[in-house]
């Protein structure tokens, strides 16, 4: 037996024949860093893993790095998350309209005028130090702090998550 799906978009009628997959995200989150190569990349990967895909997450920076910091990749690999194929992403104003919540990685982020049109009073600030230029153990420490903050955020927004 064939399945048909009817979707109404404005005045157009679209009929799909066969199977159809629709992803309904519980919430969408924008993570802001400076270079999008350390903290925000860790947070994006942790949110994707812990939410099992139920949270749409975008990380971005105002000045993107050429690549993710090698210690970021190494720190995430230690806990079984491969981000070696991730790329830094540049912030644009359209991202703000696509999300429910904005999270700033550290105190250095809100001072940046390039993140217009964000209203900083509505932003969750995690106050994380930027690990760039630090040794590997500092990256591990930041990763662990981010993991705790992600879980607390999920609890605050009643988002179920994978508790390892």
C-alpha positions in Angstrom: 0.0 0.0 0.0 1.4 3.4 -1.0 1.4 6.3 1.4 0.6 9.9 0.3 1.3 13.0 2.3 -0.5 16.3 1.8 1.3 19.5 2.8 -0.4 22.9 2.4 2.0 25.8 1.7 0.2 29.1 1.2 -2.1 28.2 -1.7 0.1 25.5 -3.2 -0.7 21.8 -2.7 2.2 19.4 -2.7 1.7 15.7 -2.7 4.5 13.3 -1.8 4.4 9.7 -2.8 6.2 7.2 -0.6 7.8 7.8 2.7 8.4 11.2 4.2 10.7 12.2 7.0 10.1 15.4 9.0 12.5 16.6 11.6 10.8 18.5 14.4 13.4 20.2 16.6 12.5 21.0 20.1 14.6 24.1 20.2 17.2 26.0 18.1 20.3 27.4 19.6 23.0 29.7 18.3 26.5 29.5 19.9 28.7 32.5 19.5 32.5 32.6 19.8 35.1 34.8 18.3 36.9 32.5 15.9 34.5 29.5 16.0 37.4 27.2 16.4 37.4 26.2 20.1 34.6 26.7 22.7 31.6 27.1 20.3 32.7 24.0 18.3 32.9 21.9 21.5 29.5 23.1 22.6 27.9 22.4 19.2 29.2 18.9 19.1 28.1 18.2 22.7 24.6 19.6 22.1 24.2 17.4 19.0 25.4 14.3 20.8 23.6 14.7 24.1 20.3 15.8 22.5 20.4 12.9 20.0 19.6 15.4 17.2 16.5 16.9 18.9 18.1 20.4 19.1 19.1 22.4 16.1 22.4 24.0 16.9 24.5 26.5 15.0 27.9 27.7 16.1 29.5 30.8 14.6 32.2 33.4 15.1 32.6 37.0 13.8 36.2 36.3 12.6 36.5 32.7 11.6 39.6 30.7 11.9 40.9 28.8 8.9 40.3 25.5 10.8 39.2 24.2 14.1 42.0 24.3 16.7 43.8 20.9 16.8 43.5 20.7 20.6 39.7 21.2 20.3 39.5 18.2 17.9 41.8 16.1 20.3 39.8 17.0 23.4 36.5 16.0 21.8 38.0 12.8 20.4 38.9 11.9 24.0 35.2 11.6 24.8 34.3 9.8 21.6 33.1 12.8 19.5 34.8 13.3 16.1 34.7 16.9 14.9 37.6 16.6 12.5 35.3 17.4 9.6 33.7 20.4 11.1 34.5 23.8 9.7 34.4 27.3 11.4 31.4 29.3 10.3 31.0 33.1 10.0 28.2 34.8 11.9 25.5 36.5 9.9 22.3 38.4 11.1 20.1 35.7 9.5 21.3 33.2 12.1 19.6 35.2 14.9 16.2 34.9 13.3 16.6 31.1 12.9 17.0 30.3 16.7 15.2 30.4 19.9 18.2 31.0 22.2 21.6 32.5 21.9 24.6 31.4 24.0 27.8 33.5 24.2 30.8 31.4 25.0 32.7 34.0 27.0 33.1 37.5 28.3 35.0 38.5 25.2 32.0 37.8 22.9 29.3 40.4 23.9 31.8 43.3 23.6 32.1 42.6 19.9 30.0 45.0 17.8 30.0 42.6 14.8 27.2 40.5 16.4 24.5 43.1 15.5 21.4 42.7 15.7 21.7 40.7 18.9 20.2 42.2 22.1 22.7 41.1 24.7 20.2 41.2 27.6 18.6 38.1 26.0 21.8 36.1 25.6 22.9 33.4 27.9 26.6 34.1 28.7 28.7 31.1 29.8 31.7 33.2 30.8 34.2 30.6 29.6 37.8 31.6 29.1 39.1 31.3 25.6 41.5 28.4 25.5 43.4 29.6 22.3 47.1 29.8 23.1 46.8 27.5 26.2 48.1 24.0 26.7 46.0 20.9 26.1 44.9 20.4 29.7 43.2 23.8 29.6 41.2 22.6 26.5 40.1 19.5 28.5 39.0 21.7 31.4 37.0 24.0 29.1 35.4 20.9 27.4 34.3 19.5 30.8 32.9 22.9 31.8 31.0 23.1 28.6 29.5 19.7 29.1 28.2 20.7 32.5 26.7 23.9 31.1 25.0 22.1 28.2 23.3 19.7 30.6 22.2 22.6 32.9 20.8 24.4 29.8 18.9 21.3 28.8 17.4 21.0 32.2 16.5 24.7 32.2 14.6 24.3 28.9 13.3 20.9 29.7 15.2 19.2 26.9 15.7 15.5 27.4 19.3 14.4 26.9 21.6 11.4 26.9 23.1 11.0 30.3 26.3 9.1 29.8 
